Amino acid sequence: MATTAEAKRTAHIVEYLLFVWQMEDAVRATGFDPDLLDRMCEGMDGPDGDWFLDLAHDLDRQGLRASGHVGHAHETLTELALLHDLLTGPLEDKAYTEAFHAAEPFLRDLDARLAPERRGRMHPAEQMMTALYGWLVLRLRKETVSLETEAALVAIKGMANALARGHVRIYRGE
């Protein structure tokens, strides 16, 4: 039986990475307390609970208790960056390129808001993921999201969905 994470990775790679980042934050919210981690797993199907505990162990083993992403999350982000470069370059995927260009001004705006030492250092795929995760966190906290931000997210979600479709096509050999 596939885990929720495995199903998401196959169906929509961007949703998968957002899920991993969210679960990393959920693990951190427990303070790595074994009893709290076990209680969180009680409501999950067996494979999902095992996956969640493995994630907690990976975070701990990789020294990521406070922040950062586990190795397989970094690998997935690198995969998305390479896919972006393929779709906008050699493969010339028109649908993805159009979606990226629609989101690009918003990604540049996001980049301009970063701390000076981080500006210009993020790949567009990472900017996209950062924007989507920030929006997700605001929504989960039930915080108000400005109309301007919601409008920007329409374009960024379009880019994310086009990138995920490109991922599925490439890995199916289409």
Buried (B, 14 or more C-beta within 10 A) or exposed (E): EEBBBBBBBEEBBBBBBBBBBBBBEBBBEBEBEEEBBEEBBEEBEEBBBEBBBEBBBBBEEEEBEEEEBBEBBEEBBEBBBEBBBBBBEEBEBEEBBEBBEBBBEBBEEBBEEBEEEEEEEBBBBBBBBBBBBBBBEBEEEEEEEEEEBEEBBEBBBBBBBBBBBBBEBBEEEE
